[in-house]
Amino acid sequence: MGEALRVDPTSFEFRHNSIAMYQRLLREQPVCELENGSVLLCRHADVSRALTDLDAFRRPYEWSMANKPEGPFREFGRNNMIAMNPPDNTRYRRAMARAFAPRRIAQMTTDIQTTCDMLIDRMAETSECDFIRDFALPLPVAIICQMLGIPIEDQHHFAEWSATILAGMEISSSATEKAAAETATTALFDYLAAIAETRRKDAGDDLISTLVEAADAEKLRRDEVVWGAITLLIAGHETTTHLLGNGMLALIRNPDQMQLLRARPDLTQNAVEEFLRYDPSVYVLFREAATDVTFDSVPISKGTLLVLSLAAANRDPLVFTDPDRLDITRPNAKAHLSFGAGFHLCLGQAVARVEARIAFETLLRRVGSIGLIHEPTPRDGLMFKGNHTMPVSYRMAA
Ligand code: HEM
């Protein structure tokens, strides 16, 4: 190995060329010490190990709280299950498990199909749209709102609040974005607290009612009902938007794969796994070493922050043949780490998979050809990847 690479993943250059940077790191320095003392892991085996060995690695709660001023955003950080380690995280997971049971997911397919068809009916009224604004965003918002039992007329507030909070969570976010995230967190908390109150009196078959029930059984605190609902909204909607957007972009840029998927709709489930592998919505996760450890003979001391690159792990040539190629027939596409791994494996993965399968099956059946009008505008961040806008023109199928 030559001189050690100097890498700053928060830099503009890295954020805008991350796949090329990860390819180079995989080749030259898969365990990469960063200038701020943290360590970036790129190999599939190393990222899997950091995600699954709960004795040696934990979510970096203290780090994620550092530099957050007292206020609603810090309060969310404190109560957000995605920042928590067991046993607090376990209470949340148990309380939510019923809502993600396979039977419940199966019941959602009709709603997903109806929403997809309605959005495509609207697309059919014209020959151009912004694929993100008009399809990839409203579908997951509608589904997460149905899961939570949020009235349809309030859904647009949700998309806005959630996008503002996510923007404020990025390492690269500005002071203005952080301040906007504070305001959005308060607005969302107050709104959901009012909904939870109505469910306490009149329970429904939705996730907020399930959380309220858990609070009544003293398994969750009352405020945790609201923080739990906020977490679901944040975790579940923009990630799925980017799965749909990144997947469509990958197909447009690889016309042979688009053609194959049109001819072989039975490949859609595997194609969704390949989209998740090829260009994941979540590029990095964070952990800290709970004990002294070694990766690739690099000693890492207890307390070190680890940046786990899911995007790099998904392109590790030791696991995926010809990893930079989009291949919807790839036999081990599902070995990606885009939903995390181990104890904290994404709770909503089955929902995201069903949504994406139905979306791509329906889009490719009903939309005859589709192409970019101009380049999409990428989201600027280290953690979440996708596009703000993606203008497309299309012709509906005969
Ligand atoms: C393509 C879509 C999605 C992607 C790529 C994704 C990705 C992830 C990842 C990487 C994690 C693990 C975080 C970690 O280990 O630190 C996670 C956790 C989680 N996800 Fe997802 N997610 C998606 C959709 C959803 C949906 C639709 C929901 C809910 C309806 C959801 C709810 C959650 C929750 C609650 C957790 C926390 C699990 C825990 O802390 O134990 N996700 N997700």
Boltz pocket constraint, residues with backbone or C-beta under 6 A from the ligand:
constraints:
  - pocket:
      binder: B
      contacts: [[A, 81], [A, 82], [A, 83], [A, 84], [A, 89], [A, 93], [A, 144], [A, 231], [A, 232], [A, 235], [A, 236], [A, 237], [A, 239], [A, 240], [A, 243], [A, 280], [A, 281], [A, 282], [A, 285], [A, 286], [A, 337], [A, 338], [A, 339], [A, 340], [A, 341], [A, 343], [A, 344], [A, 345], [A, 346], [A, 347], [A, 348], [A, 349], [A, 351], [A, 352]]
      max_distance: 6.0
